[in-house]
Amino acid sequence: MLAGLTAWRGHSLEARAFAGLGGALVAAALVVPARLGPVHRFWMALAAAISRVTTPVFLGLVYFVVLTPTGLVRRLAGRNRLARPSLS
């Protein structure tokens, strides 16, 4: 994917480097999959580190874009979900 993106943007040397690295990893995975354990561990550690940042950012955006305006509209309409029904 990186090779295609860099080739599309006109960087042929970087595209060839990414394509070569990707091809080597695919070939290694087909020939000796057990030898790619360190690559897999590194990739999963990188994914975990990225998710520690992106998950709170995404959920914060959802909160402020969806839930906050909904609450404001409900308050302007005079509705309160926490209000108890009157007993009289």
Sequence and secondary structure as in RCSB ss.txt:
>XXXX:A:sequence
MLAGLTAWRGHSLEARAFAGLGGALVAAALVVPARLGPVHRFWMALAAAISRVTTPVFLGLVYFVVLTPTGLVRR
LAGRNRLARPSLS
>XXXX:A:secstr
 HHHHHHHTT HHHHHHHHHHHHHHHHHHHH GGGGHHHHHHHHHHHHHHHHHHHHHHHHHHIIIIIHHHHHHHH
HHT  TT      
